[in-house]
Amino acid sequence: MNIYVGNLNFSTTEQSVRSLFEPYGTVDRVNIVTNRDTGQPKGFAFVEMPNDAEAAKAMAALNGRDADGRTLAVNEARPKSERATDGGSGHRPDNRGRFGREAPRTPPKRQVLT
């Protein structure tokens, strides 16, 4: 089971998160999420435990518990949502502007009669 651990102190290490969960069962993996550009922790992590019963016990025991001066939010991780792939251009596929309105249309070219 994949478990979300939120509201972590930014100085929390992978080993300290592992030591929180190991009393409840086997921990396969701990992943502290970091900022892609700076490498600084974002304040949450994912813990993988192979046994669902042990994972449920750990979630019940650790949710709301104080760790490094912060109250933890521990629950089952939701699957990552599918993102629309538009090639990464930042272009809005529905032709709406950033405020949800239709994009302005360009007026037709005028003919000059002589």
N, C-alpha and C positions, 0 to 999 in steps of 0.2 A: 504494500500500500504506500502511496506517495502522500506525505504529510507536509502541509504548509505551516511554517513557524514564522509569525510576524511580530513586529515591534521589538526586534532585537537591538541591543546596544551595538553601536557601530564598531566597538572594540572586541566584540564577541568573535571567538575563533571557531574553526571547524571542530576542533577537539573538544571545546567546551559544550558545543551543541550535542556532539556525540555522547559526551558523558551525562548529559541530561536524559537522553533516551535509552542508553544501554541498561539501566536497572530494570527496564520493562521488557527487554527482549533484544534480539539480534538487529543490528543496524547495518544495512548494506552500504548505504552511501549518504553523505551529507554534502549539500551544495549550497554555499552561501552566495547569494546573488550579488554581483558587483557591477558598478557603472562601467560600461564598455570603454569610455574615453579616459576616465581618471583611475579606474581600478579600485575605487573606494567602495566599501560595502553599502548596499542600499537599505539594510535594516531588516531583511527577511531571508529565509532559507527554505530548502526542501530537504526532507529526510525520507529515505526509502527504507521500509521495514518489510521483510518477506512474509511475516505472519500477521494476518489481519486482526486476529484476536489480541496479540501483543500491541499492535499499533493502536487499536481502539482503547486499550488500557492506558497507553502512554498519552494519547490525546486527552482522555478524561482527567488524568492526573496533572498534566502540565498546562492545560488551558487556564489562563488567569493567574498562573504562578509567577512570582517575582524572580527574575534572573538578571543580574548585573544592574539592578535599579530600575528595570523596566518590566511591565506586566505583559507576559507573553500571550499572543493569540495563536492557538494551535488548533487546526482542524484539517479535515481531508482536503487535499489539493484538488482543485477543479482542473479538468483537462484544458490545455491551451486551445483557445478558440481559433478557428480558421480565419486567416486574414485574406482579404481580396488582393490578388496579385495583379497590379496594373503596370508592372515593369519598374516600380519604384520611382516613377516620374513625379509623384505628388499631384498628378492630374486627377480631377474629379470626374469619374466616368459618367455621372448623370448630368453633366453640363450645368451644374449649379455653382454659384459663387460661394464664398466662405460663409455667407449669412443665409444660405438656403434659397436664395432667389435665382431666377434664371439669369444666365450670363447675358449681358447686353449684346444686342445684335448690331452688326455694323450696317450703317445705312447704305442703300444702293448708290453707286456712282452716278453723279449727275452729268447729263449731257449739256454741253454748251452749244446753243444754236446761234449761228451767225447769219 
